[in-house]
Amino acid sequence: MKKYGFLVILAFLSQTTFGQKGFNFGLNIAPLLSSTRWDSAKKEIKSADFKSRMGFKGGLMVSYGFAENVGIQTGVDILMAGFKSIYGSITNKYSLTSVEIPLLLKMRTNDLAGGIHAKGYFGGAVGLNVGAKVDASANQFPIGAKVDATANQPLIYEQGKNTITGHFQPFFTWFAFGAGIDWDIEGVGMLDIALIYNLGLSNAIKPNYEVEYKDPNTNEPKKSKPYDNKRARLSYIGLNIGFWFPMGGN
């Protein structure tokens, strides 16, 4: 019964969405708001407060309409996102840069008025970590470390700006969904506006990342895992503003 229901829905969509097949290419920019959720042993970390930060992404869009109603959208974007953490008197501002490749199923209605159509998006994305930085208001030690100014400590990063690309996973993954509109401008192209939410799926940090230090008592070299048993998922919502060149597909 479920199988027949799915076929009925697909048949309905074939009458209400995409009007053209083939490839199309375009460019897009998107102001965004990114946030993160941290937990340890599947329990939310409440000792620190995590705040959202504004970001940006943009790049190339590629679309292929494989039926009169349904298409797949992909491309390559440069994503710049981040978050802020507040722990006691210490505030850290994180900035992450990744190369993102989305893969979205999109569906479009018939002409609503004057070349305007409504669209829906559903899919995901993979991001390649190419850079991460933190601007720390003070020297940062692992939570629970016994800080002694006269001895060596497992310092994660120093006060000021630090490059911490190696603290994060090489790849990030997201589940994406959203909706928007497009406007066919005859002889010019198509303006595309959509609000898309990317929910973080994978752990963004490396739980096994190690920092080296000397034991304050024995002066022997030791290692510490500041992110051991911790998980952080980065999510963001963006207002995608794109332009499709007039090449025949949607």
C-alpha positions, 0 to 999 in steps of 0.5 A, a space after each residue: 500500500 505504501 508503495 502505491 501511495 509513493 507512486 501516486 505522490 510521484 505522479 502528482 509531482 510530475 504534473 506540478 513541478 519542473 517544466 524543463 530537463 537538462 543541465 543548468 549552471 549558476 552562481 550563488 551567495 548566502 549570508 548565514 547564521 551558524 551555531 553549534 551543539 556540544 555534548 559529552 557522553 550524549 549529555 549536553 555540556 552546560 558548563 559553557 555557553 555556545 553562541 551563534 555567529 554570522 557567516 557567509 558562503 558562495 560558489 557555483 551551482 549545477 542543476 540537472 533536471 532528469 524529469 519534467 518535474 524533478 531535478 538534482 542540484 549540486 555545485 561547489 561552495 566556499 563556506 565560512 561559518 563559526 560559533 562563540 563559546 563562553 566559559 566563565 570569564 573566557 570567550 573564544 570566537 571560532 571561525 571555520 572554512 570549508 569547501 562544501 559540496 551539496 546534493 539536493 533533490 529539488 521540486 518546482 511548481 508550475 508558474 504561479 504568476 509572472 514567471 514565479 515558481 515555488 521550490 522545495 529542497 531536500 538532501 545533504 552536503 559534505 564539507 572539506 575542512 580547509 581552515 579553522 581559527 580561534 580568537 581566545 580572550 585568555 590561555 585555554 586549558 582543558 576543562 578540569 586542568 589544574 592551572 599553575 602559572 609556574 608550571 607547564 600545563 596542557 595548553 590547548 591554545 594561547 590568548 589571541 588568534 590561533 590556527 587550529 585546523 588540526 583540532 577539527 575533522 577533515 570532513 563535515 556532513 549535513 542534512 539539508 532542507 528548505 524552500 524558496 522561489 525562483 523567477 524566470 526573467 525572459 532572455 536574461 536567466 533565473 533569479 533563485 532565492 531560498 532559505 535552507 537549513 543545514 543540520 550538522 550530522 557528524 562530529 566536527 572536532 577530533 576526540 583523539 586530538 592530543 596536546 603535549 606538555 610536561 608534567 609539572 611534578 616530574 617534568 616528563 613529557 605527557 599528552 592530553 586529549 582535550 576533546 576526549 569523549 566530546 562531540 560538536 555538531 555545526 549547523 547553519 541556516 542560510 539565505 541563498 541568493 542565486 542566478 541561473 544562466 539561460 541554458 535550458 534546464 532548471 
